[in-house]
Amino acid sequence: MSAPILVGGEALYDLVADAGGRVAGHAGGGPFNTARTIGRLRQPVAFLGRLSTDRLGRTLRRMLVDDGVGLQSVVPTSAPTTLALADVDAQGGAEYHFYEAGTSAPGLTAEAALRALPDEVAALHIGTLGLVLEPLATALEAVVAQLHSRTLVAVDPNCRPSVITDPAGYRERLRRLLERADLVKVSAEDLEWLDPGRPAAQAARRLLDGGPAVVLLTCGAKGATVVMASGEVDIAPRPATVVDTIGAGDAFNGGFLAWWRSRDLGRAELGDAELVVEAARFASVVAGRTVEQAGASPPRLEGTSSSGALDLASL
């Protein structure tokens, strides 16, 4: 198989409580959702993380395989699958509470992660709880240190303040990661917590200092903005009937990286604003299709262009 996009972090189960108090279980975790999106868009991808051997963990494994995600970097564990409670409001927005102590996702060590790396990696994506929970966060930082000199590194903080017990330590780790990152996807909600009181576009631009070439700022129903040293470009949202927003940002990540990988692009091409904007438009469509489904269920590719590269007609 050609070099995959490697997505590192957590896979878990979301227990989704709707406005009527009904609870349904959905497979999730930001990196898990991102990997599935890339796989459904028929680009080579592998998941790096711990999966439980319990029933839920076996289901997570099967879902990855069904979506074309490679398991060569999965580390098995008998620890129970990590759980999250997603409380969905009337507008489809979700607030998360995590039950992670002693569970599968956080326990990935640096040693295990480095042993599990593929020989070749087209791009690395990390984020969400993978920047918070230990030893997982230390493991992913070690992976970035190992790979950043030879592959594109993408980071999505996807901040979860309810599990960040050391905000200063979290910010310091994020600063170190951004120094080695090429691409950052950040939401307006992330920036409200990371850089309170500053307009989102300004806060996003500050992330460029000494770090990534591109910041992708997502603003929910308002769309997204590509932020580069050369300027900013707004991306109009795709009209959608929102069921819930679970996995929308992850689908945006996966859509962008899949489009980028389908054209054999790397970090050098991130300086081409036209390419970045086209990829972000594709990512916005992928995210818009995702919010029309319950839980994190990204769209499947229906076709390709004559060159095999992804385009909007594919969706």
Summary of the structure (lengths in Angstrom):
residues: 315
radius of gyration: 17.6
end to end distance: 24.5
largest distance: 49.9
contacts: 1157
relative contact order: 0.15
helix: 38%
strand: 23%
